[in-house]
Amino acid sequence: MESLEFKNKLEELKKNNIAIIGHMGAGKSIVAKTLAKKIDFKHIDSDYEITRFAMKSINKIFQEKGEEYFRNIETEIVLKLIEKKNVILSLGGGTILSGLIRDKLKKNSITLFLDVSLLELEKRLKKSTNRPLLKNVDLAEKVKELDIARRKYYLLSDITIKNTNSPIDTCKNFIKKFAYFHEKTNINKNKKQKM
């Protein structure tokens, strides 16, 4: 699917962009970059935008101001990002906890949940040093706890993909599922109009 075709389909669905959600370590940034390159969209990473705005790392924000302060900045920035057109957004794992963000995503974005097993997440996150929620905790317990709090929101996504393959394969899979989602939505819209 070419860039123009993608833009047209998004427009028909009355959506601005594609937002990739899921746990930390799910591969959101790498898939978002790969997909953006493939369909010639711009990639925007919400964590990067937060560090640019705060002029400090997410670790530092958590250390100095705490999680609540971080979530407030995150909500403010992500709500603006969701307005942007023809971009691929990779959103932080906890972004979805905000009802304001969930509502705006539903209205403005096609959401893609990258689903990864908890065991795989543990493997990927073992060596991670820059994730404040993983500092001085039992990794397996923390991953499970985060999954319990977040999965119900992730599962509200338009499209879910098990992210176990290469980023390129995941992107191909998404493009297929997006085309199917677009077609199904149009069929349902046409049915409603005929009623």
N, C-alpha and C positions, 0 to 999 in steps of 0.2 A: 504494500500500500504506500503510495507516494504522499509527500507532505501535503499537497493541495487537497488530495482526496481525504486525508485525515482531518484537515481543517474543515472541509465541507461537511463531513460526517459529524464532527463535534458541533458545528453550527446547527445542523438539522436537529441534533439532540438538545439544542439550547444549552450547551455546556461550554465553559471557557477553556478547560485544561484537563490534564490527567494527573491525578494525585496518587502517589504510591505510598501505602501505609503498611505497617507491620512492626514486629519487634525489632529492637536493636540486634544487629547481626543477621537480619533476614536477607540482606543484600539489596536494600532499597536504593542506595546511592549508585552502586555499580549498574544495576538494571536501568535506573533512570537515565544515567549517562549514555548507556548503550542504546536505549530506546530513542533518546533525544537525537543522537547522531543518525540513527537509522531513518527517522521520519523528519529530520531537519527541523526540530523544535529546539528551543532553548531549555537547558536544565537549570532548575533552581533548587538548592538544598536549604531547607528551613534552618537547620542547625548552623550552617555557615552564615546565613543572614542574621541570625541572633548574635553570633560572635562578632560580626561586623558592626552591628548596632551597639552592642555593649562594650565593644573594644576590649574584650577579654574572653578567654576560653570558657566553655560551658562548665568545666571543672571549677574554674575560679569563681564563676557566678554562684554555683552551688555552695562552695566554701564560704564565700563572703556574705552572700545574701539569702541562701537557702532555696529549697525547691519551689516554694510558693511564689517567690519573686521571679524565678526563672519561668514558671508556667504563665505568669501574667505577661511577661515580655513575649513569650512564645505565642500566646493567644493573639496579642496585638499584631505581631508580625505576620503570622499565618493567615489571619483574616484578610490582610492586605494582599498577600500572595495569591489567595484563592480568586481574587479579582482578575489576575493576569490571564491574558488569552494566549492560546497556542504555546503553552509551556508544559514541561514535565516537572512536577513538584515531587521531591522526596521529603517526606515529613518525619519528624522525630517520633520514636515509638510511643511516647505518651501524649502526643498531640491530640489524639482521638478521645482523650478523657474529657475534653472541653465540649459541653453541649453546644455552645455557640459555633465552634469549629465544625462539629458533626453536621449541624443544620446547614451551614454555609456550603460544606462539601457536597451535601445531598443536592443542593440547589444548583451549584456552579461547576461541579467537577465529575469526571468519570473516576471512580475510585478503584484502585487495584490493590488487593491485599496479597502480599507475598507471604505465603504460609510455609513455615519451616518447623520440623518436629523439635520438641524441647531438647532432646538429646543432641541434635545437630546444632541447635543454638548454643548449648553449653560448650560444645567442641569449638565453635567459632569464637565464643566470647572469652575462653579460658585465658588467652594471652592479652586481652584488652586492658589497657591501663588508663584510657582517657574517658571512661564512662562512670560518672559520679554515683549512679545508683548501684554499681557493682563493687564499690569500695568497702572492704572489711565485712563482707557478707558470705554466707554459704551460697555459692553460685547456683547450684541445682535448686535450692529452696527459693532463691530470689527469682529465677526464671519462671518457676512454677507460680509464684505469687503474682508476678506481673501478668502472666498469661491468664490467670483467673480474673484479674481486674480488667483486662483489655480485650480478650478474644471476642467477647459478645459484641463489642463495637466493630472490631475488624471484620467480623462475619456479616456485617450490614453492607459491605462493599458491593459495588456493581459486578466486579469480576474478582475471582479468587484463583490464584495459581500456586501450586506446590513448587516452591523455588529450590529444586534439587538438581537442576541441570545447569549448563553454562548460561551466563547472562544472555548470550545470543539466542539460545534455544528458548529461554523464558520470554524474550521479546517476540520471537516468532509466534509462540503460543499466545501471547497477549494480543497480537495483531489479529490472529484468527478469532479469538474470543470476542474481541472488540467488534469485529465485522458482524459476528453472530448477534451480539448484544444490540448493535445498531439496527440490524434487520428485524429482530424480534420486537424492539421498541417501536419501530415504524409500523409493523403489522398491527400491534396493539393500538397504536394511535389511530390508524385508519379504521379499525373496527369501531372504536369509540365514536369517530366522526360520522360513521354510517348509522349509528343507533339513533 
